[in-house]
Amino acid sequence: MSSATLPSPTAPARRAEARRPSLLHLTAVELRKSTDTRAGRWLLVAVGVLALVGLAYRLWNAGEVPTAYRAYVGTALDACGDLLPVLAVLAMTSEWTQRTALTTYALVPRRGRVLTAKLAAVLLVGAAVVGVVAAVAALAALVGAQLAGDQVSWDGAGRVLGGQLLTTLLLVLLGAALGALVQQTPAALVLYFVAPVLVTVAGSALLGEGVEWLSVLTATSRVGALDLSGAVAPTLVALALWIALPLAAGTVRTLRRDVS
């Protein structure tokens, strides 16, 4: 009696089985992980509520000042902008805080690809929120103009939107950098909300105008205003100290950290 033998997989089949997930697929996974958790959903809900509260404030005072779109969108994004970086902190720290790093990095051993996907995901969420808030602010401005009996002024709308988008993305990168560096959610959140303020206040007292080289708040405000005249070097140095260096250090720590 002879036994049947199964044919061995062909080379193309073996390559197909071993094909690694694309960066686009990993980014889609990270987007889902950022929005399908209870913390992520409630954070996005809070962002929407704060934006609506800001727009409601503008509508309540419609007629007291000329209706300008830049005022509506600026108020809405200022109201919710500080919460978006929290999503970036959660994305960077969740693997360690929720003890899923072993599973994630077993499925995708190249950790740098996972970090890249996380950064892409939180930046996409930030840009999407800015786009949605900008559209809702346009509708609110039209309603406010009807209530006030005037016309909406669209002057400077592009400049305001560009500045708000850049500021939001920089703050999201700041949250991601600190999250990657600290790798613990509570500590990273405290560092994000407290450290920039402390450095700005203490630096202003000790260094005066020299604080612009250290303050990420000053740097992001200048980028948001799209005005770096005479302050290009201080702005780039501050952004490098708060975003580039922590992100690089956090990447190295993630690549070398034991997940067993």
C-alpha positions as CSV (number, residue, x, y, z in Angstrom):
1,M,0.0,0.0,0.0
2,S,1.4,3.4,-0.9
3,S,0.7,6.6,1.0
4,A,-0.2,9.8,-0.8
5,T,2.0,12.8,-0.4
6,L,0.9,16.4,-0.7
7,P,2.8,18.6,-3.1
8,S,5.0,21.2,-1.5
9,P,4.0,24.8,-2.0
10,T,5.4,26.5,-5.0
11,A,7.8,29.4,-4.6
12,P,5.2,32.1,-5.5
13,A,2.7,30.6,-2.9
14,R,5.3,30.7,-0.2
15,R,6.1,34.3,-1.1
16,A,2.4,35.1,-1.0
17,E,2.0,33.6,2.4
18,A,5.1,35.4,3.8
19,R,4.1,38.8,2.3
20,R,4.1,41.4,4.9
21,P,1.2,43.8,5.4
22,S,1.5,47.0,3.5
23,L,1.9,50.4,5.2
24,L,-1.5,51.4,3.9
25,H,-3.0,48.3,5.6
26,L,-1.2,49.0,8.8
27,T,-2.4,52.6,8.8
28,A,-6.0,51.5,8.3
29,V,-5.6,49.2,11.3
30,E,-4.2,52.0,13.4
31,L,-7.0,54.3,12.3
32,R,-9.5,51.6,13.4
33,K,-7.7,51.1,16.7
34,S,-7.8,54.9,17.4
35,T,-11.5,55.2,16.8
36,D,-13.1,51.9,17.9
37,T,-12.0,52.0,21.5
38,R,-14.2,53.6,24.2
39,A,-11.5,56.2,25.0
40,G,-11.0,57.1,21.3
41,R,-14.7,57.4,20.6
42,W,-15.5,59.6,23.6
43,L,-12.4,61.7,22.8
44,L,-13.7,62.4,19.3
45,V,-17.2,63.1,20.7
46,A,-15.7,65.6,23.2
47,V,-13.8,67.3,20.3
48,G,-17.1,67.6,18.4
49,V,-19.0,69.0,21.4
50,L,-16.3,71.6,22.2
51,A,-16.3,72.7,18.5
52,L,-20.1,73.1,18.6
53,V,-19.9,75.0,21.9
54,G,-17.5,77.4,20.3
55,L,-19.7,77.9,17.3
56,A,-22.8,78.3,19.5
57,Y,-21.0,81.1,21.3
58,R,-20.4,82.8,18.0
59,L,-24.0,82.4,17.0
60,W,-25.2,83.7,20.4
61,N,-23.2,86.9,19.8
62,A,-24.1,87.2,16.1
63,G,-24.8,90.8,15.2
64,E,-22.4,92.4,17.7
65,V,-19.5,92.2,15.2
66,P,-19.4,91.7,11.5
67,T,-19.7,88.0,10.5
68,A,-16.3,86.7,9.5
69,Y,-15.6,83.1,8.7
70,R,-12.1,83.2,10.1
71,A,-13.6,84.1,13.5
72,Y,-16.0,81.2,13.5
73,V,-13.5,78.5,12.4
74,G,-10.8,80.0,14.7
75,T,-13.1,79.8,17.7
76,A,-14.2,76.2,16.9
77,L,-10.7,74.9,16.3
78,D,-9.3,76.7,19.3
79,A,-11.9,75.1,21.5
80,C,-11.2,71.5,20.5
81,G,-7.6,71.6,19.3
82,D,-6.0,70.7,22.6
83,L,-7.8,67.4,22.7
84,L,-6.6,66.0,19.4
85,P,-3.0,65.4,20.6
86,V,-4.5,63.2,23.4
87,L,-5.5,60.8,20.7
88,A,-1.8,60.7,19.5
89,V,-0.6,60.1,23.0
90,L,-3.1,57.2,23.3
91,A,-2.0,55.7,20.0
92,M,1.7,55.7,21.0
93,T,1.3,54.4,24.5
94,S,-1.6,52.0,24.1
95,E,0.6,49.0,23.1
96,W,2.5,49.3,26.4
97,T,-0.3,50.5,28.7
98,Q,-2.8,47.9,27.5
99,R,-0.1,45.2,27.2
100,T,-0.8,44.5,23.6
101,A,2.8,45.1,22.4
102,L,3.7,41.4,22.4
103,T,0.8,40.6,20.1
104,T,1.3,43.6,17.8
105,Y,5.1,43.2,17.4
106,A,4.8,39.4,17.0
107,L,2.4,40.0,14.0
108,V,4.5,42.8,12.6
109,P,8.1,42.3,13.8
110,R,9.4,45.4,12.1
111,R,8.4,47.9,14.7
112,G,9.3,51.0,12.7
113,R,6.5,50.2,10.3
114,V,4.0,50.1,13.1
115,L,5.3,53.5,14.5
116,T,5.1,55.0,11.0
117,A,1.5,53.7,10.6
118,K,0.6,55.2,14.0
119,L,2.0,58.6,13.0
120,A,0.1,58.5,9.7
121,A,-3.1,57.5,11.4
122,V,-3.1,60.3,14.0
123,L,-2.1,62.9,11.4
124,L,-5.0,61.8,9.1
125,V,-7.4,62.0,12.0
126,G,-6.2,65.5,12.9
127,A,-6.5,66.7,9.3
128,A,-10.0,65.1,9.0
129,V,-11.2,66.8,12.1
130,V,-9.9,70.2,10.9
131,G,-11.7,69.6,7.6
132,V,-15.0,68.6,9.2
133,V,-14.9,71.5,11.7
134,A,-14.1,73.9,8.9
135,A,-17.1,72.8,7.0
136,V,-19.4,73.0,10.0
137,A,-18.0,76.5,10.8
138,A,-18.8,77.6,7.3
139,L,-22.5,76.6,7.8
140,A,-22.5,78.3,11.2
141,A,-21.1,81.5,9.7
142,L,-23.9,81.5,7.0
143,V,-26.5,81.0,9.8
144,G,-24.9,83.8,11.8
145,A,-25.0,86.1,8.8
146,Q,-28.7,85.4,8.4
147,L,-29.3,86.2,12.1
148,A,-27.3,89.4,11.9
149,G,-28.7,90.5,8.6
150,D,-25.3,90.9,6.9
151,Q,-22.9,89.0,4.6
152,V,-20.2,86.5,5.5
153,S,-16.7,87.9,5.1
154,W,-14.4,85.2,3.7
155,D,-11.3,87.3,3.8
156,G,-8.3,85.5,5.1
157,A,-10.1,82.2,5.2
158,G,-7.4,80.3,3.5
159,R,-4.7,81.7,5.7
160,V,-6.6,80.9,8.9
161,L,-7.4,77.4,7.7
162,G,-3.8,76.8,6.7
163,G,-2.4,78.1,10.0
164,Q,-4.9,76.1,12.0
165,L,-4.1,72.9,10.1
166,L,-0.4,73.3,10.6
167,T,-0.8,74.1,14.3
168,T,-3.1,71.0,14.8
169,L,-0.7,68.7,13.0
170,L,2.3,70.0,15.0
171,L,0.5,69.5,18.3
172,V,-0.5,66.0,17.2
173,L,3.1,65.3,16.4
174,L,4.1,66.7,19.8
175,G,1.6,64.4,21.5
176,A,2.9,61.4,19.5
177,A,6.5,62.3,20.2
178,L,6.0,62.5,24.0
179,G,3.9,59.3,24.0
180,A,6.6,57.4,22.1
181,L,9.2,58.7,24.5
182,V,7.4,58.0,27.8
183,Q,5.3,55.0,26.7
184,Q,2.9,55.4,29.7
185,T,-0.4,57.1,29.1
186,P,-0.8,59.0,32.4
187,A,2.8,60.3,32.5
188,A,2.7,61.2,28.8
189,L,-0.5,63.2,29.2
190,V,0.8,65.1,32.2
191,L,4.0,65.9,30.4
192,Y,2.1,67.1,27.3
193,F,-0.2,69.4,29.2
194,V,2.2,70.7,31.9
195,A,5.8,70.7,30.5
196,P,5.3,73.2,27.6
197,V,3.5,75.7,29.9
198,L,6.2,75.4,32.7
199,V,9.0,75.8,30.2
200,T,7.4,78.9,28.7
201,V,6.6,80.6,32.0
202,A,9.9,79.7,33.7
203,G,11.8,80.5,30.5
204,S,10.2,83.9,30.2
205,A,11.1,84.8,33.8
206,L,14.7,83.6,33.4
207,L,15.6,84.3,29.7
208,G,13.2,86.9,28.6
209,E,12.9,86.9,24.9
210,G,15.4,84.1,24.7
211,V,12.5,81.7,25.7
212,E,11.5,81.6,22.0
213,W,14.3,79.1,21.5
214,L,12.8,76.7,24.0
215,S,9.0,77.3,23.9
216,V,7.0,75.0,21.7
217,L,3.9,77.1,22.4
218,T,5.6,80.2,20.9
219,A,6.8,78.1,18.0
220,T,3.4,76.7,17.2
221,S,1.6,80.0,17.6
222,R,4.0,81.5,15.0
223,V,3.4,78.7,12.6
224,G,-0.3,79.1,13.1
225,A,-0.1,82.7,12.2
226,L,2.0,81.8,9.2
227,D,4.5,84.5,10.2
228,L,8.1,83.4,10.9
229,S,9.7,86.8,10.0
230,G,12.8,87.2,12.0
231,A,12.2,84.0,14.0
232,V,12.8,81.1,11.6
233,A,15.8,79.7,13.6
234,P,14.2,79.9,17.1
235,T,11.0,78.3,15.8
236,L,12.9,75.4,14.1
237,V,15.0,74.8,17.2
238,A,12.0,74.8,19.5
239,L,10.2,72.3,17.3
240,A,13.2,70.1,17.0
241,L,13.7,70.1,20.8
242,W,10.1,69.2,21.5
243,I,9.1,67.1,18.5
244,A,12.0,65.7,16.5
245,L,14.3,64.7,19.4
246,P,11.6,63.1,21.6
247,L,10.2,61.2,18.6
248,A,13.7,60.0,17.6
249,A,14.4,58.9,21.1
250,G,11.0,57.3,21.5
251,T,11.6,55.4,18.2
252,V,14.9,54.1,19.4
253,R,13.4,53.1,22.7
254,T,10.5,51.3,21.0
255,L,12.8,49.4,18.7
256,R,15.0,48.2,21.5
257,R,12.5,47.6,24.3
258,D,11.9,44.1,25.4
259,V,8.2,43.1,25.0
260,S,8.4,39.7,26.6
